[in-house]
Amino acid sequence: MWIFVVALVTLLILGYLYSTRKFDYWKKRNVPHFRPVPFFGTIYPVLMHKRSISQYLCDVYNMTDFSCGGFFLFDKPALVAKDPDLVKSVLMNDFSHFGDRNTAENKENDLLSAVSLFMLKNSEWEEARSRFTSTLSMGKVKAMFPLVVDAADRFVEHVRNVELSREVTECRELSIKYSLEALSAYAVGIQANSFQNSDFYQAARNLQNATFSRIVHSICYFFAHMFVKPFRMKFLEPESVKFVTEVFKKNVKLRREVEHTRVGLLEALIKMEGEFKNYNIDIQGLAISLEYITAGFMSNATTLSFSLYDLCVNPKHQIRLRGEIRSVIAKHGGLTYAALREMEYLDMCLKESLRRQPILGFLDRLCTKTYQIPNTDIIIDKGIPVYISLYGLHNDPRFFPNPEKYDPGRFAPENRDQLERFAYLPFGEGRRNCVGVNLANMIVKMGIVKLLLNFEIVPSKSTPDEITLEPSGFITIPKREEINVRFVKLAE
Ligand code: HEM
């Protein structure tokens, strides 16, 4: 018994000493920081599900007026870059020090996530990025336009047949269906039939569903790497990955057997077999197709639903936008790719919604070489994660006066010069920015345009004054059943 007690006390003392050994890291460097507690560092609000990762990083951002703020991931010091010049250095100028993300490496148990562009590191990332980018050239995105129009037409048809008779429509769920419909025809080569709640829709929906287990896994992938390998964690829900993999393989096989004239992602992935070394279509190819869905469809959908909410509760902007849409379409003789790109007010509205609710609330980078913060004597070591809080920057009154106000005018051409470029980063920046930005813009804008051409979006009896967010997961998610609106048919 005594031996057991002594062993336990010794273990606790050793654990305490180990977990606190770096707790003077930020103090020594005069960087303002949250005060850590043994074993947990400063991130217990995230572990207790009181704050999402994004909210927590915003708390660090707001804690200080200094150019950066420190905190502790368990025993490990980490930094939030606050000053836009420092943000620029981390994301762009000093990319050679910050080329990787601080995500767990887990090739053994979770190969498909490990080879995703989001997770890859070093030279493997460079190669994968050029493969991924080649599937999203301007020409390819333009070629997707008819597929997106088709999906948007089915979206309108669904609203007309099903939603118009409802008092309340939950906008996010609806946007998820449209977004998957718009992406899957290109990315997996099938019509998703989301509006009929198909099996494919269910599987894609579940890939990153905010269940307790997925939330724990994503917190560990970003913040607590030491648990990922021992507990054989997987970033995406395994059963859904299996389902999407089968659909992918079946459709690749079909494409090989029958020559297709359509230019889709699968054709591009097959073509890569002769073009890239270190490329296997069943691993790297599948990872690209899967990442279109994981990185793309929820982000598009949530962005669209926030935009529709903003237009619903700001009717004067909705009316102005509808006016622009009609006049640009009339000028072009139809809703063409060029017409969509010319809609300036649409662009301003979307930018403002992404400012208020960035879908990824933070960017993360890993310091891979000792680094001196410019114009200071602060040196940070290799291995220190550096975060950029998009919530913090996008809601900072220094860069966006009255940040709580919905004001698309901030992004009007005449105001663009006043914008602090590195304080507005909904798609990230630098060489690791969002590879799907053009496609995302096309899909989200098309959804807004088609809906506004056919319907008025008005508040329902349960439309909230403000959207509250889930304090979990790593992407921004509104609370369940939160974005409620009502669709009303426009007078002919
Ligand atoms: C409105 C929708 C979207 C938003 C707001 C969004 C936002 C972002 C952000 C903030 C990042 C991190 C950038 C950084 O660290 O600097 C990112 C990365 C990424 N996004 Fe998107 N995204 C959207 C849609 C898409 C789509 C449609 C795709 C795919 C077709 C996509 C694929 C990716 C990939 C693969 C990365 C990782 C890039 C890399 O590490 O090289 N995203 N996205």
Residues whose N, C-alpha, C, O or C-beta is under 5 A from the ligand:
A	BS01	HEM	L117 F118 E291 Y292 A295 G296 S299 N300 T303 I359 L360 L363 L425 P426 F427 G428 E429 R431 R432 N433 C434 V435 G436 L439 A440
